[in-house]
Amino acid sequence: MTTEQELHAEQADMSGKEAEQTGNGQDTESHRTDGHESPEARIAELEAQVAEFRDKWMRAEAEMQNLRTRSKREVEDARQYAVQKFAKDVVEAAENLQRGLASLPAKSDTEDSLIGKLREGFESTERSFLGILERNGITCQHPVGQAFDANLHQAMAEQPSDDHADGTVMQAWTPTWTLHGRLLKPAMVVVAKGGNKAGE
């Protein structure tokens, strides 16, 4: 092969490579163009993301609202019942006052004036003390004559009785004490068992 022929062959080979490279570039550009999403598809994708974020935000907001409500309730409970131990000690004093009043002789026209004044003083002190307790959410309930309730009463004994229906509190050694409606101290009671009124 002559030198001139070799030159023509090299030029033809280079032209072929350039054409191939140009063709590859056009194919790549065409592929890139085809790979783009249409505006409608992009909008649908963004709308789906917005809906997902909105759902997550609403769930988080609901959880925060539940947390705020729960925290407020716990703070309120802590405020109301933080004095529960102290309240139990206070009602012990109230019960002792009631026992002192009950230990006095029955009122009579012939009783000594000193006994009468002592009774009046006890009664006045008891009324004042119970009023203070009630203003602070502590109340007492005397259960005599009521049906026995294990949530409010503690049975210390059962006694047969013809005058009380079966399961009725016939005697209470102490009242039921509650703090803002929550049981503070159950009543110590004697419960009737059997009797003529049991079926009534």
C-alpha angles and dihedrals in degrees: 000000000000124000091249091053091050090053091052091049093051092049091050091049092050092047090053092051092049090050090050092049091048091050092050090051092052091049091051092049091047091050091049091052092049091049095064117103118240117250091248092054091047091050091049090050092050092047090053090051091049091051091049093049091046091052091049091048093050091049091050091048091051091050091050091050090051090048092051092049093047092047092049091051092048092050091049091049091048090050094049100040103032088096093053095113092046090047091055090055091048094053089052087061090048091052091049089052090052091049090051090052092047091051092063117099116266113274114264138167091245098049121123114268090234090060090049092052091046091053092048090050092050092047093048092048091048093051091049093046094049090048090054091049093049092051087057095048099263114127135170130211126196107220101195109134094018126113113265112265116191089204092061107020136057113208111223095175145352122227132186111245135178091193100056135056117249111276095020121135103245098173135018123198092188134011127246111264123202134183112212089334095311118116110260101170128357122231116256103229146173113226126211117239123200119330136146092289095052094105096046 
